[in-house]
Amino acid sequence: MARRVAKEEAAGKKLGGKPPKAPEPGARDSDQINLTDEESRIMLPVAGGGFEPA
């Protein structure tokens, strides 16, 4: 967010789009877990639906 403010000051005008929000700690209701490997993380959705673990 500080980098965005610095760019706006350097350009002399506001950048387009919505300003970023700070991440919220903790799990959300929409989060998913992997029951076989707790260390894996779910990445972006893949084509055709579903998620690819990493």
N, CA, C and O atoms as a GROMACS GRO file, in nm:
protein
  216
    1MET      N    1   0.083  -0.118   0.000
    1MET     CA    2   0.000   0.000   0.000
    1MET      C    3   0.088   0.125   0.000
    1MET      O    4   0.053   0.227  -0.060
    2ALA      N    5   0.203   0.116   0.067
    2ALA     CA    6   0.294   0.229   0.068
    2ALA      C    7   0.350   0.254  -0.071
    2ALA      O    8   0.372   0.369  -0.110
    3ARG      N    9   0.374   0.147  -0.146
    3ARG     CA   10   0.425   0.160  -0.282
    3ARG      C   11   0.323   0.230  -0.371
    3ARG      O   12   0.360   0.311  -0.456
    4ARG      N   13   0.194   0.201  -0.351
    4ARG     CA   14   0.088   0.264  -0.429
    4ARG      C   15   0.083   0.414  -0.399
    4ARG      O   16   0.069   0.496  -0.491
    5VAL      N   17   0.095   0.450  -0.272
    5VAL     CA   18   0.093   0.592  -0.233
    5VAL      C   19   0.213   0.664  -0.295
    5VAL      O   20   0.200   0.778  -0.341
    6ALA      N   21   0.329   0.599  -0.295
    6ALA     CA   22   0.448   0.661  -0.354
    6ALA      C   23   0.430   0.683  -0.504
    6ALA      O   24   0.470   0.787  -0.556
    7LYS      N   25   0.369   0.587  -0.573
    7LYS     CA   26   0.343   0.604  -0.717
    7LYS      C   27   0.247   0.719  -0.742
    7LYS      O   28   0.266   0.797  -0.835
    8GLU      N   29   0.142   0.729  -0.658
    8GLU     CA   30   0.045   0.837  -0.675
    8GLU      C   31   0.111   0.973  -0.654
    8GLU      O   32   0.084   1.068  -0.728
    9GLU      N   33   0.199   0.982  -0.554
    9GLU     CA   34   0.267   1.109  -0.528
    9GLU      C   35   0.363   1.144  -0.642
    9GLU      O   36   0.374   1.261  -0.680
   10ALA      N   37   0.432   1.044  -0.696
   10ALA     CA   38   0.525   1.068  -0.805
   10ALA      C   39   0.452   1.112  -0.932
   10ALA      O   40   0.500   1.198  -1.006
   11ALA      N   41   0.335   1.051  -0.958
   11ALA     CA   42   0.259   1.084  -1.078
   11ALA      C   43   0.179   1.212  -1.062
   11ALA      O   44   0.145   1.278  -1.160
   12GLY      N   45   0.149   1.248  -0.938
   12GLY     CA   46   0.071   1.368  -0.914
   12GLY      C   47  -0.079   1.347  -0.931
   12GLY      O   48  -0.154   1.444  -0.931
   13LYS      N   49  -0.122   1.222  -0.946
   13LYS     CA   50  -0.265   1.193  -0.959
   13LYS      C   51  -0.292   1.054  -0.901
   13LYS      O   52  -0.201   0.974  -0.879
   14LYS      N   53  -0.421   1.028  -0.878
   14LYS     CA   54  -0.458   0.898  -0.821
   14LYS      C   55  -0.452   0.789  -0.927
   14LYS      O   56  -0.481   0.812  -1.044
   15LEU      N   57  -0.413   0.669  -0.884
   15LEU     CA   58  -0.413   0.554  -0.974
   15LEU      C   59  -0.555   0.502  -0.990
   15LEU      O   60  -0.637   0.519  -0.900
   16GLY      N   61  -0.584   0.439  -1.101
   16GLY     CA   62  -0.716   0.384  -1.127
   16GLY      C   63  -0.740   0.256  -1.049
   16GLY      O   64  -0.646   0.194  -0.998
   17GLY      N   65  -0.863   0.218  -1.040
   17GLY     CA   66  -0.898   0.094  -0.972
   17GLY      C   67  -0.920   0.113  -0.824
   17GLY      O   68  -0.899   0.221  -0.769
   18LYS      N   69  -0.963   0.004  -0.759
   18LYS     CA   70  -0.988   0.009  -0.616
   18LYS      C   71  -0.856  -0.002  -0.540
   18LYS      O   72  -0.767  -0.075  -0.582
   19PRO      N   73  -0.843   0.069  -0.430
   19PRO     CA   74  -0.721   0.053  -0.350
   19PRO      C   75  -0.721  -0.085  -0.283
   19PRO      O   76  -0.827  -0.136  -0.248
   20PRO      N   77  -0.602  -0.144  -0.264
   20PRO     CA   78  -0.596  -0.278  -0.204
   20PRO      C   79  -0.635  -0.275  -0.057
   20PRO      O   80  -0.617  -0.175   0.012
   21LYS      N   81  -0.689  -0.388  -0.010
   21LYS     CA   82  -0.724  -0.402   0.131
   21LYS      C   83  -0.618  -0.486   0.200
   21LYS      O   84  -0.556  -0.572   0.138
   22ALA      N   85  -0.596  -0.461   0.326
   22ALA     CA   86  -0.503  -0.542   0.404
   22ALA      C   87  -0.564  -0.680   0.425
   22ALA      O   88  -0.685  -0.691   0.446
   23PRO      N   89  -0.482  -0.786   0.421
   23PRO     CA   90  -0.536  -0.920   0.441
   23PRO      C   91  -0.589  -0.940   0.582
   23PRO      O   92  -0.534  -0.887   0.679
   24GLU      N   93  -0.696  -1.018   0.593
   24GLU     CA   94  -0.755  -1.047   0.723
   24GLU      C   95  -0.696  -1.177   0.777
   24GLU      O   96  -0.691  -1.276   0.704
   25PRO      N   97  -0.652  -1.180   0.901
   25PRO     CA   98  -0.595  -1.303   0.956
   25PRO      C   99  -0.703  -1.409   0.981
   25PRO      O  100  -0.820  -1.376   1.001
   26GLY      N  101  -0.662  -1.535   0.979
   26GLY     CA  102  -0.754  -1.643   1.010
   26GLY      C  103  -0.820  -1.702   0.888
   26GLY      O  104  -0.804  -1.652   0.776
   27ALA      N  105  -0.892  -1.809   0.910
   27ALA     CA  106  -0.960  -1.880   0.801
   27ALA      C  107  -1.095  -1.817   0.770
   27ALA      O  108  -1.160  -1.760   0.858
   28ARG      N  109  -1.135  -1.828   0.645
   28ARG     CA  110  -1.266  -1.781   0.602
   28ARG      C  111  -1.358  -1.901   0.586
   28ARG      O  112  -1.311  -2.014   0.582
   29ASP      N  113  -1.488  -1.878   0.578
   29ASP     CA  114  -1.585  -1.985   0.561
   29ASP      C  115  -1.566  -2.056   0.427
   29ASP      O  116  -1.596  -2.175   0.417
   30SER      N  117  -1.518  -1.985   0.325
   30SER     CA  118  -1.503  -2.044   0.192
   30SER      C  119  -1.372  -2.120   0.175
   30SER      O  120  -1.351  -2.182   0.071
   31ASP      N  121  -1.282  -2.117   0.274
   31ASP     CA  122  -1.155  -2.188   0.264
   31ASP      C  123  -1.176  -2.339   0.264
   31ASP      O  124  -1.269  -2.390   0.327
   32GLN      N  125  -1.089  -2.409   0.193
   32GLN     CA  126  -1.097  -2.554   0.186
   32GLN      C  127  -0.971  -2.614   0.246
   32GLN      O  128  -0.868  -2.548   0.251
   33ILE      N  129  -0.979  -2.739   0.292
   33ILE     CA  130  -0.863  -2.808   0.347
   33ILE      C  131  -0.841  -2.938   0.272
   33ILE      O  132  -0.933  -2.993   0.212
   34ASN      N  133  -0.719  -2.985   0.277
   34ASN     CA  134  -0.684  -3.113   0.220
   34ASN      C  135  -0.676  -3.212   0.335
   34ASN      O  136  -0.592  -3.196   0.424
   35LEU      N  137  -0.762  -3.312   0.337
   35LEU     CA  138  -0.768  -3.406   0.449
   35LEU      C  139  -0.652  -3.505   0.451
   35LEU      O  140  -0.624  -3.564   0.555
   36THR      N  141  -0.584  -3.525   0.337
   36THR     CA  142  -0.475  -3.621   0.333
   36THR      C  143  -0.338  -3.559   0.356
   36THR      O  144  -0.246  -3.629   0.398
   37ASP      N  145  -0.322  -3.430   0.330
   37ASP     CA  146  -0.192  -3.364   0.347
   37ASP      C  147  -0.214  -3.225   0.405
   37ASP      O  148  -0.249  -3.133   0.332
   38GLU      N  149  -0.194  -3.210   0.533
   38GLU     CA  150  -0.220  -3.081   0.600
   38GLU      C  151  -0.122  -2.972   0.558
   38GLU      O  152  -0.154  -2.854   0.569
   39GLU      N  153  -0.004  -3.010   0.510
   39GLU     CA  154   0.098  -2.913   0.472
   39GLU      C  155   0.073  -2.850   0.335
   39GLU      O  156   0.129  -2.745   0.304
   40SER      N  157  -0.011  -2.912   0.252
   40SER     CA  158  -0.035  -2.860   0.117
   40SER      C  159  -0.123  -2.735   0.123
   40SER      O  160  -0.199  -2.715   0.218
   41ARG      N  161  -0.110  -2.654   0.022
   41ARG     CA  162  -0.189  -2.531   0.011
   41ARG      C  163  -0.271  -2.537  -0.116
   41ARG      O  164  -0.224  -2.593  -0.216
   42ILE      N  165  -0.389  -2.483  -0.117
   42ILE     CA  166  -0.473  -2.480  -0.236
   42ILE      C  167  -0.439  -2.355  -0.316
   42ILE      O  168  -0.434  -2.245  -0.263
   43MET      N  169  -0.416  -2.375  -0.445
   43MET     CA  170  -0.379  -2.265  -0.531
   43MET      C  171  -0.500  -2.219  -0.611
   43MET      O  172  -0.614  -2.243  -0.571
   44LEU      N  173  -0.477  -2.154  -0.721
   44LEU     CA  174  -0.583  -2.097  -0.802
   44LEU      C  175  -0.674  -2.204  -0.862
   44LEU      O  176  -0.632  -2.318  -0.880
   45PRO      N  177  -0.797  -2.168  -0.892
   45PRO     CA  178  -0.887  -2.263  -0.958
   45PRO      C  179  -0.830  -2.305  -1.094
   45PRO      O  180  -0.765  -2.226  -1.161
   46VAL      N  181  -0.856  -2.427  -1.133
   46VAL     CA  182  -0.809  -2.477  -1.263
   46VAL      C  183  -0.924  -2.480  -1.362
   46VAL      O  184  -1.041  -2.477  -1.324
   47ALA      N  185  -0.890  -2.484  -1.490
   47ALA     CA  186  -0.991  -2.488  -1.596
   47ALA      C  187  -1.078  -2.613  -1.578
   47ALA      O  188  -1.026  -2.720  -1.548
   48GLY      N  189  -1.206  -2.600  -1.594
   48GLY     CA  190  -1.296  -2.712  -1.578
   48GLY      C  191  -1.350  -2.725  -1.437
   48GLY      O  192  -1.429  -2.816  -1.410
   49GLY      N  193  -1.310  -2.638  -1.348
   49GLY     CA  194  -1.359  -2.641  -1.211
   49GLY      C  195  -1.263  -2.711  -1.118
   49GLY      O  196  -1.179  -2.789  -1.163
   50GLY      N  197  -1.274  -2.685  -0.992
   50GLY     CA  198  -1.189  -2.746  -0.891
   50GLY      C  199  -1.066  -2.662  -0.861
   50GLY      O  200  -1.049  -2.553  -0.914
   51PHE      N  201  -0.980  -2.716  -0.774
   51PHE     CA  202  -0.860  -2.647  -0.732
   51PHE      C  203  -0.742  -2.741  -0.743
   51PHE      O  204  -0.757  -2.862  -0.734
   52GLU      N  205  -0.623  -2.685  -0.763
   52GLU     CA  206  -0.502  -2.766  -0.773
   52GLU      C  207  -0.420  -2.747  -0.646
   52GLU      O  208  -0.376  -2.636  -0.616
   53PRO      N  209  -0.397  -2.855  -0.571
   53PRO     CA  210  -0.314  -2.842  -0.450
   53PRO      C  211  -0.167  -2.829  -0.486
   53PRO      O  212  -0.123  -2.878  -0.590
   54ALA      N  213  -0.092  -2.764  -0.401
   54ALA     CA  214   0.052  -2.748  -0.424
   54ALA      C  215   0.127  -2.776  -0.296
   54ALA      O  216   0.250  -2.767  -0.293
   0.00000   0.00000   0.00000
